[in-house]
Amino acid sequence: MEGKAKVLDIRFNEDQSCFVCGMENGVRVYTIDPLTRQTHIAFDEVGAIGRVDVLRRTNLLAFVGGGQAPKFSDKQVHIWDDAKKKIILQFNFDLPVKSARLYRDGSTGCRLAAVFQEQIRVYKLSKEPELVKTIQTASNGTGLCEICSSTSRDLIAFPAPRLGSLGLLDALALSRSRHAKPEMSAHKSQLACIAFNVKGSLVATASIK
């Protein structure tokens, strides 16, 4: 599947030094400065990719099938190791996955946040992945979920169940902590966008109205 292909999803890494594209013909990873293609995962290997994420500037990517010619179900998340040039983990779910996020778990570990219509399931990645926590959210068809993993703080932000509210949790203490801050009333309508600054000291939101 060559030639021009539609971009289905685009994600910047945590320090915005590179970005990854899920496309009708596979996956591309680019560095920002200089603007250079770093990785190309071909359509023959992964099909069309509707949702994608990259862990910092590592070799690990997470993706979900989508578009017109998916190879994988939208109820699966695949973890790709670009150093090995292969899928190293596959998650099978009972619901369509709206987005997938990767983040560090301490100095060497990694976690996956799989985002669904009304919940987020966080897993610790290993040969036998462990479910760390299930987070209830507002109806979240676009898969809103942002994670800041900086030297000073680790936070996960998502649409809280109450309309227009933002939920914040300690991303590394999910199994034993409640909200890092009270659920915050941000808007009168459904959240449309969430973004952290690089340090995690600020979070911005926008609504559909």
N, C-alpha and C positions, 0 to 999 in steps of 0.2 A: 504494500500500500504506500506508494510514493507520491511525490508532488506536494501541493499545498494541503494542509490539514487543519481542521478547526481546533482551537484551544478550548478545552472543556473546563479546565481548572488551572489556577496558578497560585503558588504559595511561595512567599519569601521565608528564608530561614530566620532564626531568632535574632541574629545581629545584622540582618539584611545585606549580607555579603554575597548571597547567591539566591536563585529562585528556581523552582521546579514547575514544569508544565505537564499536566495530564492532557493528552491529545487524542484525536481520532486515530492517529497512527503510532501510539506508544507514549513514551515519556522522554522529556528532555530536561537536563539540569544545566543552568548557566551561571557562571560567576559574573559579578557586577563590574568589577574594576580589575582588569579590563573585561569588557563584555565578550565572553568566550563560552562556547558550548563545552561543558565538562563531561557530560554523560548523555548517551542516547540508548534507550532500551527500545528495541524494534517492535513493530506491530506483530510480527510473527511470534514473538515471545510472550507478549502480554495483552495483545488486542487493544481496543480502545479503552482509555482510562478516564473515568469521570471525576474521581477525587484522588488527590495525591498530597503527600507531605514529605519533607526531608528533615532528618535530624541534624541540626546545626550544619557543620561542614564535614559530616562523616559519610560513610558509604551506605548508610541505611536509609531506605525509603519505605513508605507505606502507601498502598494504593487500592482503589476500589474500581471495578469495571463499570463502564458507562458508555454513553454515546450510541452510535448506530451499529457498531460491530464489536461488542464486548466479547472477550474470551472468558471472563470470569463473571460470576453472579454479583449483583449489588448487595447480596447478603453475606459477602465474604470480604475480609481484609487480608491482603498479602504483604508480607515484609520481604523486601528485596535487599540483598547484600551485593552492592556493586563491585566489591573487591572479588567476590566469588562468582559474580555474574549469574546469580540464580536466586530463586525464592527460597528463603530459609524458614519461614513460618506461614501458616495459613490459619485464619480464624473463620469459623463458620457460625453464622448467627441465624436467628429465627425471624429477624426483621431487616428491612433494607437499611444499609448504612448511609447516613447523610454526609459524614466526613470522618476523617481519621487524623489524629494528631500524635506525633512522637515527641517525647521529651526525656531528659536525663533523670535517672534515679540515683543520686549520689555521683561518685566519681567514675564509676564503671558501668552501672546498670542503666536500663532503659525501660520506659513505660509507653504503652499505647492507650490513647483515649479514643474509643469508638463511639461516635455520636449517632443517636437514633432520633426518631420523631419526638419522643418525650422523655428520653433518658440518655445518660452518658455512662458507659462501662469502662472502667480503667483497669488495665492489666499490667502486671509485671512480666516483662519478656524473659523467657528462658526456654529450655527444651520442652518444658511442660508449663505453659503460661498460667499465672495465678491471677484470679479476679481479686482486685484490691478493694474496689468500691463501685456501687451503682448510685449515680446521682440523678435525682428526678429534676426535670426541667420543664419549662413552658413548651408548648407546641413549637417545634424547631425544625421546620421543613428544609431550611437552608444549611443546617448543620453548624450553627454558630457555636464556636468554642475556641478560646484563645488561651495560650499557656505562656507564661513568662518564667524562664528558668535562668536567673542571673546569679551573680556571685553573692548578692545580698538577700534575695527572696525568690521563692518558687510559688507561683499562684496560677490557679486555673479559673477562668471567668466564663460564664455561661448565662443564658436567659433563665432567670429564676422562675418558679411556678407562678408567682403573682405577676399580672400583666404589666409590662414595662419595667420590671425590676431586674437588677443584675445580681447574680450570685458570685461570691468569691470564696475559694477554698485554698488551704495550704496544699499544694500539689504533691508534696512529699510526705504528708501526714494524714492522708485521706482515711486510713483505717482507724484512726483514733481521734480525729478532730472534727469539729463542726465548722461552721462558717468562720473564716479568718476575720471577717468583719460582718456586721449585721447585713442581711439582705438589703440592698440599696434600691430605693425607688428612683429610677432614672428618667422614665418617660411615661406618658399616658397611653401609649400604644405599643405594639409589638416591637421588640428590638430588631434592627436590621444589620447592625455592624458593631463589632467590639474590637478594640486595639489597645495594646500596651506600648509604652515607650520601652526602649532597650533595657533600662535599669529596673523596670517594673514599679517605678514610683508613681506613675500616672496611668490611668486607664480611661479611654474615651469610648463613648457609645453614640449610636444614632438610631432613630426609630423609623418606621415606615411612613409616619406622618410628621 
